[in-house]
Amino acid sequence: MDVVELSRIQFASTTLFHFLFVPLSIGLVFIIAIMETLYVVKKDDKYKKMAKFWGHLFLINFAVGVVTGILQEFQFGMNWSEYSRFVGDVFGAPLAIEALLAFFMESTFLGLWIFGWDRLPKWLHALCIWLVSLGTIFSAFFILSANSFMQHPVGEVLQNGRLEMNDFLAILTNGQLWVEFPHTVFGSFATGALFIIGISAIAFLRKKHVEFYKGSFKVAIVVALISGIGIALSGHEQALYLVETQPMKMAASEGLWEDSADPAPWTVLANIDTEAKENTGELKIPYLLSFLSYGEFSGSVEGMNTLQERYTELYGPGNYIPPVKTTFWSFRVMTVLGGAVLALSIWGAYLYARKKLVNSKWYLRLMIIAISFPFIGNSAGWIMTEIGRQPWVVFGYMKTEDAVSAGVTAGEVLFSLITFSALYLILFAVMITLFVREIKKGPEHDIEKTDPIADPFTKEGQHAFS
C-alpha cells in the first residue's frame, strides 16, 4: 500500500475510534442535565442520585474522548500537509473556535459542576451541566461546519494557489451543515439514551436497584423516542439536499449506474458488479427513491455513468465514481439501525406505560445488544459521508491523492498506524474496565473514607481537593 492509502486508513481508524466517544458524551450529558433539572424542579433526591451516577460514566467517557481527539488535528499537519496548506485558511477558523470556545466552555463548567455539589445553589449547579451540554453541541457544530465545507465549499475564493475565506457567515449558514448537524445531534442523543437503557436492562434482569433504573429508563426512553423521530426526519432532509449538491454520492448510495425510471424505485438489496457497472438480483421498493430524493412520489434520479461524463467535462479526465459497495452498504446499515432505534423506543415506551417492562426478558436482552446500534449506525453514516465524496477531499477543488504530505513515507505511516492502534486498544480496554467497575458499584456505592478525593462528587472529596 502507498502512503495515500495508509494515511487514509490511519485517519479513518483514529476518527472512527474517536467517534465512539463523541456521540456518547453529547447524549449522556444532555440526559444528565435533564435529570438534574428534574431534581431542582421536583426536589426529589432520586434524580440527584441519577445525575451523579450517570455523571461518573460521562466523566470517564469524556476523558477518553479528549485524549483520542487530540490526535485528529495533529494528523492534518503530519499526514495531510498539502491539504492543510491548500484549505487551512478556511478549515482552521471553525476548528480554532471549537477549541477556544466550545471545548473551554465544556471544561470550565464541567469543573464547576463536579466540585459545585452542595456549594452552588441548585439552579446554578444545574445551569452548569446545561452549559456543558451546550458546549458539546457547539463543539459538534463547529467541527461539522468544517466537514460541511469539504462536502459543499461555500464562502471561499481560490487565489494564490490556495483557498481563502471571504465569507465566514456563508460557512456557518452552509446548507450542508444545517442538514448534517441535526442528524448528528439526534444520533448522539440516541446513543446516550440507548446506553442508559441497555445498562438499565442489565439491572432489571438481575433485579438490582430496580426503582433507580426505572427512573433512568423513563427519562432515557423519552429521549430515545424523540431522537428516533428526529433521526428519520433529518435523514430525509439530508437526502433531499444530497441530490442537489452531491448527486454522485446519492447515486452511489443507491447503486444506481444508469438514470432511474420515473418514478424511481429504492433498491433494498443488490449484487453490485463494479467492473461491469451493473447490478444483479435487485430487491426494490417502487416510488421510494423518488420520495427520498424529492419529497414526492415522482422524479428520475441521475445515475453514476451520466454523472461521470458530466464530471469529466467539468473537472477533466479521471474516475469520479466513489467506492460503490462501501457507500451502498454503509447507507443501508445506517438506515436499518436508525429504524431499529425508533422501533425499539416505541416498544420500550409501550412496555413502560403498561408496567410490563421489568418482566419483558426478550426486550431487555435485546436492549443490551442494542447499546451497540447507535455506535454502529453513527460509524456507518460517517463512512458513507466520507467515502461517498471520493475522490475528493474538498469537493470540486482538491482530490484526496493530492492532499497527502510529500515528506512522509509509507513506512512511517505504517509504524504510526500500528502504534496508535495498539495504544487505542489499551485505552479502550481501560475505559471498559472503568465502566464495568462503576456500574457494578451501583448507584448506592460509598466512597472509601480513607481516600475521600477518589470521588469529587462527595462533600468529603470536595473538601479534600480544596
N, C-alpha and C positions, 0 to 999 in steps of 0.2 A: 504494500500500500504506500502511496506517495504522501507527502506532507499535507496536502489539502484534505485527503480522505481521513488521515489520522487526526488532523486538527478538528475536523467536523465531528468525528467520533468522540473526541475528548470534550468538545463543547457540549455535545448532546448528552453525554453521560453525566457530566457535572451539573448541567442545567436540570436534567430530569431528576437527579438526586435532590438538588436544592428545592425543586418544585414540589417535592413531597411535603416539605415543612411550611412553605409559604401559605398555601390554602388552609392548612390546619390552623396556623396561627391566626389568620384573618377570621376564620369561622369560630374558633374556640373563644377568642377574646370578645367577639360580638355577643355570643351566648352568655359568657360570664358577666358582661355588662348588663344584660337583661336580668340575669339572676340577682345581681346586687341592687338593681333598680327595684325589683320586686321586694327585696329586703327592706329598702328605705321606705317604700310606699306602704307595704303591708305590715311592717315591723315584726316579721316572722323570722326567727333565727335560723330556720331550716334553709332559707335562701342564702343567708350569710355563709352557712356551712357549705352549701353547694358552690358558691363563688370561690371560697377558699380551696376546696378540694380540686375542682377543675382548674383553678389557678395554678396549683402545683404542676399539673401536667402541661399547662400552657407555657410556663416558665422553662421547663425542660425543652420543649419543642422550640421555643423562641431562641434559646441559647444556641442550640444546634443549628437552627436556620441561619442565624447571624454568621456563624463560622463557615458554613457551606456557601453563603452568599458572597463572602469576601473574594473568593477565587474567581467569581464570574467576571467582575470588572477587570481584574488583572489579565484575564485571557485576551481581552480586546487589544491590549498593548503587547502581550507576549506572542500570541499566535496569529493575530489579525491586525497587524500594524498598518498594512495598506488600507484596510477598511477604516481604521481609526483616523488615519491621515485624511482620507477622502471625505468622511462624513462626520468627523469629530466635532466640527463647529456646530452642527445641528444636534447630533446624538448626545454630546456631552452636557448640554444645558438641562434637559429633564433628569438625567442621572445625577447631576450635581444638586438639583433641587430636591430630588428624592433623598439624597444623603443628608443634606444640610437642614431640610425642613422636616420631612416625614420621619426619617429614622431618629433624629434628635428629639422630635416630638414624642415618638413612641418611648424612647429610652427614658426621657425626663419624667414623664407622667407614670411610666411603669415603676420607676423608683419610688415616686410619691405614693403610689398605690401599695407597693409591697410594705413600706415602712410606715404607712399612714393609718393602719388599722388602729382604732381606739385613740388616735391622736387628732386626726382631722374630723370635722363634722361629717356626719354620714352622707349628706347630699354632696359635699365637696369630694369625699373619697370616691363616691360613685361616679362623679364627674371625671375624676382622674382616669378611671378604666374606660369610660366612654371616649376620652381623648386618645387613649392608647389605641382603641379600636379605630377611631377616625384616622389616626396616624398610619395604621396598617393599610387602610383603604387608600389614603393619599399616596402611600408608597406604591401600591399596585397601579394607581392612576398614572403616575409619572413614568414608571417602568413601561407600562403599556403604551404611553404616548410615544416613547422611543421606538418600541416594537412596531407600532402602527405606522410610523414614518417609513420603516423598512418595507412594510406591506404596500403602503399607498403614500408616496412622498408628497408633501404639501409644505408651503411656506419656505421654499428653498430656491436658490439660484445657483447655477453652475458657472463658476468663474475661478480663474487662477488654478485650474486643474483640480478643483475640489468643490464639494457642495458647501454653500454658506447660507446661514439662516437669514431670511429677510422679513419673516412674519411669524413671531413666536405664538401669537394668538391663533394663527391658522393651524399650528401644530397641536394646540390644546383643543381645537374645535374640529379636528380631523374626523371625518365620518367613520373611518375605520376604528378609531379609538372609541367612539361612542356606541359601537356595536360590540367591540371586544370587551370593554370594561364591565358592563353589566353582566355579561355572560360569565366572565371570570369571577366576579364578586359573588354571584349567586352560586357558582360552583364551589367557591370557598366556604360559603355559609353551609352548603350541603355537606361538605367534608367535615366541618366541625360538628354538625348535628348528628351525622351517622357515626362518628367516632364516639360521641356520648351515648347514643342509642345502643351501639354494639357493646360497649362496656357495661351499660345498664342491663343488657340482655344476659351477659355472663352472670351478673349478680342475681338476677331473677332465677336463673336456672339453678344457682347454688343456694338460693333462699337466704341471701345475706344482705342486710341493710335495705330491705325491700322498699320501705317507705321513702327513704332518702333517694333511691334511684327512680322511684315512681315520679317524684318531683322533677328530677333531672330529665327523665324521659318526656314528661309533659311539655316542658319548655323546648326541648330539642325536636320533638316531633312536629310542633307548630312551625319551627324554623325550617325543618326539612320539607314540610309540605309546601310552604310559600316559596322556598328555594327551588323545589322541583318544578313548580309552575313557571317561576322566573327563568330557569334554565331553558325550558321549552320555548317560551316566548322570545327571549333574547337570542336563542339559537336560530330561530326563524328569521329574525331581523338581520342576523349576520349573513344568512344565506341570500336574502334579498339584496344586500349590499355587495356581496361577493360576485354576483352575476355581473354587476356593473363595473367593478374595479379590477377584479382578478378572474375573468371568465375561464382562463386556463385551469386555475385551481379548482373551480367549480366543476368543470368538465372532467378533470382527473378524479375528483372525489366521487364522481358517478360512473367512471369507467366508460365515458361517452366519447367514442372515436369520431363518429360522423354526426352531423347535425341531427337532432332528435325529430321525431314526429310532432305534430301539433294536434292535440295536447301531448305533453311529454310524460311517459311513464317513469316511475322511480325504480331503479334496479336494486332489489334487496340483496341478491347474491349473484355472482357471476364468476366464471372461469376466464381470467384475463390473460390473453396471449399478447405480450408487449412486442414481440418480434413481428408477428403477423398483423398487429394493430387491430385486433378484433376480440370479441368476447363470445364464449360459447356457454351453453347451459344456463342462461339467464332466468332469474325469477323476478318478475316486475309487478309493480302496483300501478294500474292505469291512473293518469291525471296527476299523480302526486308530485312529480318533479316540476311540473308547471306551477303547482301551488307553492312549492318550496322556493322556486326561483322568482315568481312574480306576484304571489299572493292571490292568484286566481287560477281556475282550472282550465287554462288555455295558454298557449305560447310555446314556441320552439326554443330549444337551448342549443347553442353552438357547440360543435364537437372539437376535439383536440386537433384533428387534421386540418380543419378550417382555420383554427386559431394559429397553428404552426405556420401556415402560409402567410397569414397576416403579420405575425411577429417577425418572420424572415424579411418581409418587405420593410417593416418598420425599424428593426434593430440590426439587420444584417444577417448573414448566414450563421446557422447554429441550431442546436436542438433545444427547443423551448418547452418540451413536454417533460413534466416532473416525473419522479418515480411513481408510476400509476398505482401499482399494487399497494404500496405503503400508504399512499394518500387515500385510496378507496377503502381499505380495511380499517385504517385508524379512524376514519369518519364513522364507520358503522359500529365500531367498538364504543366510541364516544356516545353515539346516538342510543344504542341499546342500553348502556349503563345509565345514561341520563333518564331514559324512560323507566328503568328499573327503580331508580331512586324515587321518582314520583309515585309509582305504583306501590312500592313498599311503604312510603309515607302515608298514603291513603289507607292502606291496610292497617298500619300501626295506629293511626288516629281512630279508626273504627274499633279496633280491639280495645283501646284505652277507654273510649266512650262507653263501650258495652261491658267494661270491667272484666274482660277476658284475657287481658294482656299477659299477666304473670303465669297463667296456666297454658298459654299457647306455645308449646315447646317447639313446634316446627318453625313458627315465625321467629322465635328468639334465636334458634340455631342459625336460621338464615341471616338474621341481622348481625350476627357475629362475623359471618363471611362478608356481609355487605359493607363492613367497615372499609374494605378494600375498593369498593365500587367507585367512589368519587376520586380516589387516588389514581386508579387505572384510567378512568374517564378523563380526568384533567390531563394526564400524561398523553393519552391518545389525541386529545384535542390540540395540545401543543405540537405534537408530531405532525398532525395533519396541517396545521397552520404554517409550520416552517418548511416541511418537505414539499408541500404543495406550491410554495413560492419558487422553488428551484427552477432554473439555475441561478436565480437572482439572490443576492444578499441585500441589495437595495433595488427594489423593482424598477426596471427600466433604465437604471444608471450603472450598476456595478454587479458583475457576476461573482459568485462565490469563489471560483477558482482564481480570481484576480485580487481577492481580499486578504489572502494569507500573507504572513510575514516572510519577506525574502530571505532573511538571515537565519531562519530556523530550519533545522534538518529533521528528516523523518525519524531518525534515531532519538533525537532529543524529545520530540513529541511523544514517541512511544514510551520512553522512560518515564516521563511525567504522567502519562496516561495510566501506566501500571501503578506508579507510586500513589497518585491521587485516588485511584480506585481502591487500593488496599487501605489507605487511611480512611476513606469514606465507609468502607465495610466495618472497620473497627469502630468508627464514630456511630454508625447505625446500631451496632451491637450494644454499645454503651447506652445509647438512648433507649432501646427496647428494654434493657435491664432496669434502667431507672423508672421507666413507665410501669413495668411489672411490679417493681418494689412499692411504688406509690399506690398502685391500685390494690395490691394485697394488704397494705396497711389499712385501707378503707377510710371513710370519712370521719371515723371516730378516733383515729390513732392519736396518741400523745407523743410529744417530742421528749426525748430523754432530758432530764433536768441537768445532767452533767454536761450537756452540750446545747445550751439554750439558743446559741446563734445558728444552730443547724436549721432552724425554721424561723425565718424572719416574719412569718405571719403571726406568731405568738407575741404577746406583750413582753415576755421574758427575753425572747430573741431580739426584739427591737431595743430593749434597754442594754442588752449585751453588746449589740452592734454599736450603739452610741458610746 
